[in-house]
């Protein structure tokens, strides 16, 4: 434990060192598949209480069952993060299920492979809404919890944001 003179960052590090992940409330977006799913399973196995969200409800239910078989706790919650009402419902459900949210992992994303010359602007709008705006808005909604908990926000992204290739310019711009 740090003294009252310690910075919030030092206090958060000390708390994490003492408590690890056990009992911490987490939200993982994009948890239906891929990296988000694996992240949710690993956090639950380490003792975090996880709210897993995505658009594929059957996959989320399967994820919760898989975690339960290994002693982890995952609460599935279907949500479209581009929708403000869904973000609000997700935040409220997470607070009911895990208490204060202290871990937020943004793993949801949309990837369109289009040439710039022929890509519909609607594809760019969709990628921007899912890959940029939704994580910003969800983080903003949960910021009081995250600050109070000296929490962690993690963004999972692609190397395409650093080194784009032909046909992925829109995705790279939103990553």
Buried (B, 14 or more C-beta within 10 A) or exposed (E): EBEEEEEEEEBBBBBBEEEEBEEBBBBBBBBBBEBBBBBBBBBBBBBBBBBBBBBBEEBBBBBBEBBEEEEBBBBBBBBBBBEEEBBBBBBEBBBEBBBBBBBBBBBBBBBBEBEEEEBEEEBBBBBBBBBBBBBEBBBEBBBEBBEEBBBBBEEBBBEBBEEBEEBBBBBBBBB
